[in-house]
């Protein structure tokens, strides 16, 4: 330190070029993951909202399983969920109650031959008026 209490210019140091490069690569990789995985989670939230929105639907308990499946498919189409296989929705009607089980996974490429697999599983029990 100099007499004035400040660091001299020769003793101050900043981040090295290698350090900055590592930080940029780390945050770039993190951003890439968010960009690739974010839409998958947003689609899952949309699927959950579409299924939860069925609760209290007029005549739901009297609909056939096929009719309920068509209603779900229509909601997913309106919400622009295209990468979802409706066959992963299992429906069971039990009197006034309808049980909906959703179990699916989505695979997306990360880099080269490295993939990420995201698995979702939801269960709902609802009745219609």
N, C-alpha and C positions, 0 to 999 in steps of 0.2 A: 504494500500500500504506500502511496505517496504521503507526503507530509500533510496534505489537505484532507486526508481521510477518504479519498476516492481511489478506485482501482485505476491503475494506469491502463492505457489502451493495449499494451502488450500482454497484460495478465488477464484480460477479459476473454472469455471463450463462448462461442455459440454452439449450436448443434452442428455436427459434422455432416458432410454430404451423405455419407452412409447412414447415419442416424435418421436424417430426414427421409431418405429413400425407404427405409424400413417402416417408418411411421406411415408414409403415403401408401405403401403396399398393404399394410395391415388394415388401414381404414378403407382402402379400395376394395379389398377382399370382403370386408364386413358389409360394405355398401352393395357389392355384387350379391351376397347371400340374401340381403333384405329385398333386393329387387327380384330375385328368383323365387324366394319363399313367401314373400308378402302376399302376392295374389292368391296363393293356395290357401292361406289362412283367411283371407277376405272372402273367398268363395265358401269356405266352411262356415263362416259367420252368417253368410247369406242363406246357406242351406238350413242352418239352425233356426234362423228367423222365419223362413218359409214354413218349416215344420211346426214351430211353436205357434205360428199364426193360424194353424188349423184348429187349435183348441177353441171350442165354442162355436165352430162352424155349424150353421143350421143344417140339420139332417145328416150330420157326419156319422152318427151311430147307425143310421139305416142304410147308408151307402154300402155298396159291395166293395171288396178289396180292390177290384179293378177301377172302380170309380174314384176311390181315394187316391190310387196311384196316378190316375189321369189328372186329378186336381193338383197333386204334388208336382207332377211334370210340368203342368201349365204355370205354376208359380215359379218354378226354377227357370223356365224359358223366359218368362217376363223379367226375371231378375238377371238374365244374361249369364246363367251358370251353364256352360257348355261342356266342360271337361269332366262331367260327373255322370257315372253310369247309374241310372235309376234302378237297375237290378240289385244294387247294394242296399236298397231299402226293403226291409222285411216287415210286412204288415200282418197283424193278428187281430181279428175281431172277436170280442168276448161280450156279447150282450150290448150293454150301453158303452162299454169301454173299447177303445182301440189302442193297441200297443204298436208303436213304431220303433224299430231298431235299425240304426244306420251304422254300417261298419264298412269302411273303405279306406284305401290308401292311394296316395298320389305320388308318382315318381317324376322327378325332374332332373335334367342334367345340370351339373354344377360347372365342371371344367373337364373337357376331354371325355374320358370314360368314367369319370366320377359322378355318381348320381346321389341324390338325396331322396329318401323315401319318408313320407310323412303319413302317419296312420291316425285316422279319426274314428271314434266310436261314440255314438249317442243313443240314448233310449228315452222314449216319451210314452206317457200314458195319458190319454185324453178322451173326452166324451163330447158328443155334439148335442145340441139342444133340439 
